[in-house]
């Protein structure tokens, strides 16, 4: 705790100071609200600042800590929520003009759990409309800017969830990930971002995009912040049948022990076909450090990952169309043009094609399961390029041109269909000081294990200690 600005403290230091009552929750909350006032005009990561509610909750938290004691690491910690998580008495727009005035009657399950843990909600965060997009643009509420370079995109669809944490506007945020929407912005903004195992975290009260692919999860500057949040939000919820049997672990305690003797698989196919040479070199150096820390890296084969990407191109729009069918027919003109195009494309996917995609999904998932069965986890780049500029919709790698929105999620999206847990952790910076992330993917319900790998690497390298200048 070398800085007097609590918004720059680590989660561990911030939590320890609150627990010891060296700083009050009210002081912490007010510091983050001041930070929002200072940087939000440049970053534009927030749809709704919940200042009055946050101050009231902070005062209540100080009284609770004084009378009844400290609940845990999130007690008094300012957090932000992607604006598709329902919040009682606070508008939840889902990034859309259509829901600009929608105020839910109850909290989403994850929000209820965060409140019970004593977390302080300071903001509802910017996102691409209905979580449909990777770049972070929103014609209704404006574009979000990457705190490392304001001319660059922060990634999406959990756009504000990443930019707000990187800018110090909140300590932890929640996002959602359907094809990379937590991991992509986390990597581009120099953060840790976790897509938990499908069914570990309840989706009740979360606006859906694709019911079989959506994963809610946390973003933070450190793996400890992720572990602390996951301990709170994970677990069975009777209002989400996919969580039946989900058993949260002590994720914080599981971080320790190192990775000596672990076997980490590096996929041979698909991942390296199209990647910026500077990103590849940075990630390869990270592999060497993992070996220095005691892991053995093994090349593994997943022959048809490219086909998994095609499967996603059928399932996401088809399921999104099922969610939005009536709304897009009745209020189509109120949608962002690009969002409407994606949703309407799903209306033309036949039931036969959707069923074939689901069959292929199962078969291709078995290939990934086979690769994972021989190792502790898979490691690879998170995003094949650094954060693109807003004025560069096309990126050229070698002799191939890519649309930014496709390229950003090219690596992450293939690990959503099987519901595997995946975490991105910073592994370096480009010559232009833009963050690079390494992705770690594990077998289902090995969230604790992949966080341990991420934590061991993070602590050895210290990239998470760097913050954008703003």
Secondary structure, 3 states (H helix, E strand, C coil): CCCCCHHHCCHHHHHHHHHCCCCCHHHHHHHHHHHHHHHHHHHCCEEEECHHHHHHHHHHHHHHHHHHCCCCCCCCCEEEEECCECECCEECCCCCCCCCCCECCCCCHHHHHHHHCCCEEEEEECCCHHHCCCCCCCCCCCCCCECCECCECCCCCCHHHHHHHHCCCCCEEEEEECCCCCHHHHHHCCCEEEECCCCCECCCCECCCCCCCCEEEEEECCHHHHHHHHHHHECCECCEHHHCCCCCCCCCHHHCCCCCCCEEEEECCCCCCCCCHHHHHHHHHHHHHHHHCCCEEEEECCCCHHHHHHHHHHHHHHHHHHHHHHHHHHHHHHCCHHHHHHHHHHCCCCHHHHHHHHHHHHHHHHHHHHHHHCCCEEEEECCCCCCCECCCCEEEECCEEEEHHHHHCCCCHHHCCCCCCEEEEEEEECCCCCEEEEEEECCCCCHHHHHHHHHHHHHHHCHHHCCCCC
